[in-house]
Amino acid sequence: MHSGEGRDRDKEKVFVEHCKGVNGIDKVILREVRGCSAEVYLYGGQVTSWKNEYREELLFVSSKAIFKPPKAIRGGIPICFPQFGNQGSLEQHGFARNRLWSIDPDPPPFPTNNPNKAFIDLILKHSEEDMKIWPHRYEFRLRITLGPGGDLMLTSRIRNTNTDGKSFAFTFAYHTYFAVSDISEVRVEGLETLDYLDNLKDKVRFTEQGDAITFESEVDKVYLSTPTKIAILDHERKRTFVLRKDGLPDAVVWNPWDKKAKAMPDFGDDEYKHMLCVEAACVEKPIILKPGEEWRGRQEISAVPSSYCSGQLDPRKVLYTD
């Protein structure tokens, strides 16, 4: 193929496609030249698929996920706002993940030298209905970008637009469901020796022991003051997910295991074996915004091949080099 042909082919490439998803819900497909893709549902502003150039799915979505309001979609990357968890009158993990987002008509300026063409800007604003349960005015802007190398970036900007002079506080998480081949063969590196709150033990604070996190039972932990980079190693698939985050000091690690999986109507009984949530979050200390102030939080995930090195993967190459 001549280089001119290649350029023409690139021109024809549809980087952003607007279409309909399950049950006719609006969705956007992002594609990059090498063949990687991501799908975003406007319902929830939620990424539901992220594939590499080999068309392999990197995110987990339950086969029993319910794509029907008001139920949140089980899997992908739900957005937890204005709360992570279950406090007060707000629904579990807040309402952003089961509201219909809009395409942002006036997105904030991003660096003009940005080479990425596959991105979408979404916006969610307060409604009169929502103000009954959370009495604040806000604008939540979300940019989802698929990089040329297949990296997936989510940048959230949340602004307090209250006119009554009131500040508001919120907690937040990108509730990312990674697809793994076998949970018992997975390890997470980068959180060792850190303090965590154990949601299975009334949020009591513990310190992580051991040199990596491995899984043999239900896990629901909020790690505190975490590094900007975390690695999720899938031994069986020889793949490492690298999660980089900014503005999100905490990291949630969750797998429901067998009993809880069976109790969830929108989750297959054995699907816990093939997923792991590692979530860039701000849970322990809520973010407080005065009127006119904006918070920004960002997550970037990439999937890299990893090879065995004397029976072990070498995550340090992933964690300590850029």
Backbone hydrogen bonds, N-H to C=O, Kabsch-Sander energy under -0.5 kcal/mol:
donor,donor_aa,acceptor,acceptor_aa,energy
6,G,2,H,-1.9
7,R,3,S,-2.1
8,D,4,G,-2.3
9,R,5,E,-2.7
10,D,6,G,-2.1
11,K,7,R,-2.0
12,E,8,D,-1.8
13,K,9,R,-0.9
13,K,10,D,-0.7
15,F,13,K,-0.9
17,E,29,I,-2.6
19,C,17,E,-0.5
19,C,27,K,-2.8
21,G,25,I,-3.6
24,G,21,G,-1.7
25,I,22,V,-1.8
27,K,19,C,-3.0
28,V,40,V,-2.7
29,I,17,E,-2.9
30,L,28,V,-0.5
30,L,38,A,-3.3
31,R,15,F,-2.2
32,E,36,C,-2.3
35,G,32,E,-2.1
37,S,51,K,-1.7
38,A,30,L,-2.2
39,E,49,S,-2.1
40,V,28,V,-2.8
41,Y,46,Q,-3.1
42,L,26,D,-2.2
43,Y,26,D,-0.6
44,G,42,L,-0.8
44,G,99,R,-3.4
45,G,42,L,-0.7
46,Q,41,Y,-1.5
46,Q,43,Y,-0.6
47,V,77,I,-0.7
48,T,39,E,-2.4
49,S,39,E,-1.1
51,K,37,S,-2.8
52,N,56,E,-1.7
55,R,52,N,-2.1
58,L,50,W,-2.9
60,F,177,Y,-2.2
62,S,74,R,-2.2
65,A,62,S,-1.6
67,F,65,A,-0.7
68,K,66,I,-1.5
71,K,68,K,-1.9
75,G,73,I,-1.2
76,G,60,F,-2.7
77,I,47,V,-2.4
80,C,78,P,-0.6
80,C,173,A,-3.0
81,F,79,I,-0.8
81,F,93,H,-1.0
90,L,87,Q,-0.8
93,H,85,G,-3.5
94,G,91,E,-2.5
95,F,81,F,-0.6
96,A,81,F,-2.3
98,N,95,F,-1.6
99,R,96,A,-1.0
101,W,42,L,-3.0
101,W,99,R,-0.7
102,S,123,I,-2.5
104,D,121,D,-2.9
114,N,111,P,-1.4
118,A,146,L,-0.5
119,F,117,K,-1.2
120,I,144,I,-2.1
122,L,120,I,-0.5
122,L,142,L,-3.2
123,I,102,S,-2.5
124,L,140,F,-2.2
126,H,138,Y,-1.2
131,M,127,S,-2.1
132,K,128,E,-0.6
132,K,129,E,-1.0
133,I,129,E,-0.6
133,I,130,D,-1.1
134,W,130,D,-2.7
136,H,134,W,-2.8
139,E,159,R,-1.8
140,F,124,L,-2.9
141,R,139,E,-0.6
141,R,157,R,-3.3
142,L,122,L,-2.6
143,R,155,T,-2.7
144,I,120,I,-2.4
144,I,142,L,-0.5
145,T,143,R,-0.5
145,T,153,M,-2.8
146,L,118,A,-3.0
147,G,145,T,-0.6
147,G,151,D,-3.3
150,G,147,G,-2.3
152,L,301,I,-2.6
153,M,145,T,-3.0
153,M,151,D,-0.5
154,L,299,Q,-2.9
155,T,143,R,-2.6
156,S,154,L,-0.5
156,S,297,G,-3.1
157,R,141,R,-2.9
158,I,295,W,-2.5
159,R,139,E,-2.6
159,R,157,R,-0.5
160,N,293,E,-2.2
161,T,137,R,-1.9
161,T,159,R,-0.7
162,N,137,R,-0.6
168,F,289,L,-2.1
170,F,287,I,-2.0
171,T,82,P,-1.8
172,F,282,C,-2.0
173,A,80,C,-1.4
174,Y,280,A,-2.5
175,H,78,P,-2.7
175,H,173,A,-0.8
176,T,174,Y,-2.2
177,Y,76,G,-2.7
178,F,176,T,-0.8
178,F,276,L,-2.8
179,A,58,L,-2.4
180,V,178,F,-0.5
180,V,274,H,-1.8
183,I,273,K,-2.2
185,E,182,D,-2.6
186,V,183,I,-1.5
187,R,233,L,-1.9
188,V,213,I,-2.2
189,E,231,A,-2.8
193,T,208,E,-0.6
194,L,191,L,-1.6
196,Y,206,F,-2.7
197,L,222,V,-2.4
198,D,196,Y,-0.5
198,D,204,V,-2.5
199,N,197,L,-0.8
199,N,220,D,-2.3
200,L,220,D,-0.5
201,K,198,D,-1.6
202,D,199,N,-0.6
203,K,198,D,-1.9
204,V,198,D,-0.7
204,V,201,K,-1.6
206,F,196,Y,-2.8
208,E,194,L,-3.5
213,I,188,V,-2.4
214,T,212,A,-0.6
215,F,186,V,-0.5
219,V,255,N,-2.2
221,K,253,V,-2.4
222,V,197,L,-2.4
223,Y,221,K,-0.6
223,Y,251,A,-3.3
224,L,195,D,-2.6
226,T,249,P,-3.2
230,I,243,L,-2.4
231,A,189,E,-2.5
232,I,241,F,-2.8
233,L,187,R,-3.3
233,L,231,A,-0.6
234,D,232,I,-0.6
234,D,239,R,-3.2
235,H,185,E,-1.6
235,H,233,L,-0.9
238,K,234,D,-0.8
238,K,235,H,-1.0
239,R,234,D,-1.9
240,T,304,V,-3.0
241,F,232,I,-2.9
242,V,302,S,-2.9
243,L,230,I,-3.0
243,L,241,F,-0.5
244,R,242,V,-0.6
244,R,300,E,-3.1
245,K,228,T,-2.2
246,D,298,R,-2.3
250,D,281,A,-2.5
251,A,223,Y,-2.0
252,V,279,E,-2.2
253,V,221,K,-2.5
254,W,277,C,-2.4
255,N,219,V,-2.4
260,K,256,P,-0.9
261,A,257,W,-1.8
262,K,258,D,-2.2
263,A,259,K,-1.2
264,M,260,K,-0.8
264,M,261,A,-0.9
267,F,264,M,-1.3
271,E,268,G,-1.1
273,K,270,D,-1.6
274,H,271,E,-1.9
275,M,272,Y,-0.9
276,L,178,F,-1.7
277,C,254,W,-2.4
278,V,176,T,-1.2
278,V,276,L,-0.6
279,E,252,V,-2.9
280,A,174,Y,-0.5
281,A,250,D,-2.4
282,C,172,F,-3.0
287,I,170,F,-2.7
289,L,168,F,-2.7
289,L,287,I,-0.5
292,G,160,N,-3.3
293,E,290,K,-2.5
295,W,158,I,-2.8
297,G,156,S,-2.1
298,R,246,D,-2.7
299,Q,154,L,-2.5
300,E,244,R,-3.0
301,I,152,L,-2.7
302,S,242,V,-2.0
304,V,240,T,-3.1
306,S,238,K,-2.5
309,C,312,Q,-3.0
312,Q,309,C,-1.7
314,D,307,S,-0.6
317,K,314,D,-1.0
318,V,314,D,-0.5
318,V,315,P,-0.6
319,L,315,P,-3.5
320,Y,316,R,-2.7
